[in-house]
Amino acid sequence: MTSHDALPLPTLEFAFDVTVDLAPLEDHGGTSVGHRRVVPILGGRVTGAVDAEVLAGGADWQIVRPDGTIEIDGRYSVRTSDGDLLLLHARGLRTGTPDVLEQLGRGNDVDPSSYYFRTTVQIETAAPVLAHLQRALFVSAAQRQADSVRYRAYRVG
């Protein structure tokens, strides 16, 4: 039997930055799966390993836990200048102290180091030149702003 110490240590390598422009939050209230909120996506930009425009029509389907932690489930499409389409799927958590979460809820700018907002990102595409992106996992650190979310994604090596 081999030692777990022989397994490769994952590394992180910068991949891309994303800014997603958001419409006002839609609060669906308590549903069969919990407190559901939907945040429609209006547009935005991806830069780095891929340069693309975020298309309107996606959304972040959130569940708010009793302690205020938000389960993130964002799905949206982007289009490169060459016309290639990619689907980005970001899943993660945003949490912090009750005071910080209240400030974020009011749309205030809050120092991103004062709360935890992390996601995994998976990419799907039919574009052969971008196929390598769907054969990797990405993790990100994010910031919620009044009308947008910004995150920096790293490829897990």
Secondary structure by P-SEA (a helix, b strand, c coil): cccccccccccccccbbbbbbbccccccccccccbbbbbbbccccccccbbbbbbcccccbbbbccccccbbbbbbccccccbbbbbbbbbbcccccaaaaaaaaaccccccccbbbbbbbbbbbccccaaaaaacccccccccccccccbbbbbcc
